[in-house]
Amino acid sequence: MERGRLVNRGAGTVLVSSSRSAALVTVVGWVAVVLTQVFWIPNIARILRTRDVDGYSLLAWVVMTAGLSSWLVYFIARGDVVGTVANVSGVSGAALTTGLVWRWRKPKAVVATVHSIAVSKETAGEMEQAGEVA
């Protein structure tokens, strides 16, 4: 049984295996692509159905999209079809999720600050009228 041989390929040394084991590795790669890309479907469907993005971090999704985009560039440069297909799908799913989180997020800090200022002024006015403020 042939085990393969080590070959230096610019980015490092890789094991070049027999055609039979290389085919098996490719099949495993495609199965991984299909299984991991199913991840996006229920998340995106839920967001579209409910428009509820509570619990989703916009920053985390921006970082995820940037990371997957970097992997996409890497796999394209290496000529890796399986990695490229996986990351085209991944970047698409992450970018869509990021856009939906951005679109339907609830602004928190601005509303809370404006409300706090209004309540503080109102309370100060009431205290002044009651003679509680010197």
Residue pairs with C-beta under 8 A, 6 or more apart in sequence:
1 18
2 17
2 18
3 17
3 18
4 15
4 16
4 17
4 18
4 21
5 15
5 16
6 13
6 14
6 15
6 16
7 13
7 14
7 15
7 16
11 78
16 22
17 25
26 82
29 82
29 83
30 82
32 82
32 86
33 82
33 85
33 86
33 89
36 86
36 90
37 86
37 89
37 90
37 93
39 93
40 89
40 90
40 92
40 93
40 94
40 96
40 97
43 93
43 97
44 93
44 96
44 97
44 100
46 52
47 53
47 56
47 97
47 100
47 101
47 104
48 100
51 104
52 104
53 100
53 101
53 104
53 105
54 106
56 97
56 101
56 105
57 101
58 98
58 101
58 102
58 105
61 94
61 97
61 98
61 101
62 98
64 94
64 98
65 91
65 94
65 95
65 98
68 87
68 90
68 91
68 94
69 87
69 91
71 83
71 87
71 90
72 84
72 87
72 88
72 90
72 91
74 83
75 83
75 84
75 86
75 87
76 84
124 133
127 133
